[in-house]
Amino acid sequence: MDLSQGVTVTALLFMVLMGVSSFVSPCILPLIPSYVSYITGISFDELVGRETRRKNINITLFHSIAFVLGFTAIFVVLGATATFAGQLLNDFRDVIRIGGGVLLIVLGLFVADVIKIPFLQQEAKIHLKAKPAGYIGTFLVGIIFAAGWTPCTGPFLGAALTQASQVGSIGSGMTLLTFYSLGIGIPFILSAVAISAFLSTFSKLKEHFKAIKITSGAIIILMGVLLVTDKLTIITSYLTNLWESIKGIW
């Protein structure tokens, strides 16, 4: 089920999954309340207080959207760059495909804690003493935090960019990274506007961080193997047949 040049339902689902995996990574998820408090300028107590939470919900929502748009802008540019690089090296597409597949396998092993990659474990800390005012300021913070999240998003973003390097147009690469950003952005916005529910869910979810990492790593490894063997179309064909079956039922 091709949506455009190289953008398949399989690829879009993979992008969203990589985005969600980035969001639930152990060094991003616990800091969500801090991010929300910082971009809104609202104290944590006011965010979770029953009366004040309702009063501030619009501020929280719109600042969260501006923040998401900020880091999305960076990721989409990276997607366009990865696709452009892939087009320049079109004569070596098979080499890039196999190399990208091997890279995904290595990243998957890293995510699953099977191997260690020191430079991906270094935290790129960005300290901001004061947030620029208004929604534009929140948008700029989103851009800055896109770089600050690199240690956490690195393996998942790398997997997304590897996929983007395989598609046939820059627009397709941008589309893929937009869906990756949605995988991070939608949970972030929902968590921000329902911060109390997020805190309750987080207390349960953190007990399963290990399983989440192993599952995410296994999915990245599977995509890598499918790229190396040039069998990625197997999943696409399966989803296409499934979609046609569902349409037939309707």
N, C-alpha and C positions, 0 to 999 in steps of 0.2 A: 504494500500500500504506500506508494511513493507520493509525497506531498509536494516535493520540488526536487531539485537536483541533489540527490543524496540524503534528503531529509525524509526519513521513514518514520512510521509510528514507533518502531523499535528504537530508533535513535532518540526520538523525543522522550519516550518513556525512560530511557537510560539517562538522559540529561536531567530530567526531573528527579530521578532517583539519586543521582550524584549530588544534586542540590540539597535534597532532604538529608542525605548522609552528611554533607558539610554542616548543615544546621544542627544536627544532633551530635556532632563530634564533641568529645569531652572538654575541649578548650573553648568552645563557643557557647554551647547550650547553657552552662551554669552562669554565664555572664549576661544573658539576655536582660534580666531586670536592670542591671547596671547600664547597659546600652540604652534602654528605654528611658531611664531616669535622666541620663546625660543629654540625649537629643531633645527631650521635652522640657528639661529644666524643672521637672516636678520631682519632689522627694519620694523616696521609696514608700514612706508611710502614707503619703497622699495617693500614690498609685494603687495601693492595696486597700485603703480605707473605703468602706461601703459608700458613704456619701460623697466624698471627694473623688472617688473613682468615676462615678457617673457624671460628675461635673466636668471632669477633664477628658472624657472619652473622645471627643472630637479633636482636641489638641493631640492626644496620643495617636489617634488614627492618622491624621494628616502628616504629622512628623514622621511616623513610621513609614508611610508611603514615600515621602521625600527621601528618607534614608535608603530605602530599597532601590529607588530610582538612581541614587548616587552610585551604589556599588554595581547595579545592573549596567550602567553606562560603561564602566571599566571592563566588566566581563564581556560585554558585547563587542567592544573594540578589540579585545584579545581574541575573540572568536573570529572576527574579520581578518585579523593579522594571521592567525593560524591557517585559515583557508587560503589567503593570499600566498603564504609561504608554500602551501601544498600545491597550488597552481603553478608557481614558478618552477617547482621541482616535479612537474607532471611526468617527465620522462622516467623518473625514478619512483613512480607511484607504488609499484609492488614492493620496492625496498622500504619506502616510507610506511606502507601498510604493515609489513612484517616487523619493522623496527618499532612502530607504534604499538603493535600487539605485544611485543616483548616488553616494552616500557610499561604497558598496562599490567602485565603479569607481575613485574617487579613492584609496581605501585600497590597492586592488590596484596602481595605478600607483606608489604610494609604496613598497610592499613590493618591487616589481620594480626600484626605484631609477630610475624614469623621471622622477619629480618629487620635490621635497623639501618636507617639512612640518616646519618648525622645532620646533614644540612637541612633536611626537612623537619628535624626536631628542634631546630633553633627558632626561638620565638622572635618575630619582628615586631617589637613593641613601639607603638607610636603614642606619645604622651601629648595630650591637648589640655592646656590649662583652662582655656575658656572656649566654648563653642561659639562660632560666628552667629550673629542674631538671625532669627527668622527661618523660614522654610528653605531658603537658599543656603543658609548656613548648614542646615541639617543635610541637604543634598551634598554639600562639599564634604561633610563629615563621612557620609556614605562612601564617597570616592576615596577618602583617606583610609577608611577602615577596610576597604577592599584589599589594600596592600598589607595592612596590619594583620589580616586574617590568613595570610599566605601559609604559615606553618600548619594551620588546621585544614584549610581548603586545598592545599597544594596537591595531594594525591588525587582528590576528586576533580579539582579544576584541571589537573594534568590529563586525566582520563577524558574530560569533556573536550579539551583542546585537541587531543589526539583524534577524537571523533570528528571534530570540525575540520581538521586538516585533510580529511578524506572526501569531503563533499565538493560539488562541482561549481559552486558560486559563492561569492562573498556574502550575499544575502542569506544563503543557506547556513553558512557558518554563524552569522549573526542571529539567525532564528534559533539555532541549537543552543547558543549561549544565553539567549533570552529565556528559554525553557529551563536551563540550569539555574538562572537567577530566580525564576519563579519558584523553583524547588526550595530555595533559601528564603525568598521574600514572603511568600504566602504564609508559611508557618511563623515567620517573624512578626508579621502584622497581626495575625490571629493571637499570638502570644502576648503582644503588646496591649491589645484592646481587652484581653481577658487574662490579665496578669495573675490574678488569684488562682484561676483554673490552671494556668501554666505552672505555677509553683507547686500545686497539688500533683499535677501530672509528672513534673520533673522529679519529685521525690520518689516516685515509683519507677520512672524511666531510668534513673541513674544506676539502679540495681542491674540493669541489662546492658550497660555500656559495652561490656566484653562481647556479648552475643551480637550486638549491633555492628561492632567493628569487624568481627569475623564474617558476618553475613555480607557486609559491604565489600570487604576484601574479596570474598568468593565471587561476587557478581562482577567486580572489576577483572579478576583473573579469567572468568568465563568469557567476557567480552574480548580480552586479550587473546585467548586461545582461538576464538572464532575469527578474529582479525588475521592472526598468523596463518591459519588454515584456509582463509578466504571462505569461511562458511557462515558469515554473518547473515547471509540471505536466508538461512534456514529458519531463523526466528521470524524474519520479516514475512516469509512465505506462510509460516504457521499463523501469525497474527492476521495476515490477509485472508486466509481461509476461515479463520474464526470470525472475522468481521463479516465476511460474506454469509456465513451461517446465521449470524445474529440478525443481519438484514433480512435474510430469508424468513426467519421466524416472525419478525415484525410485519 
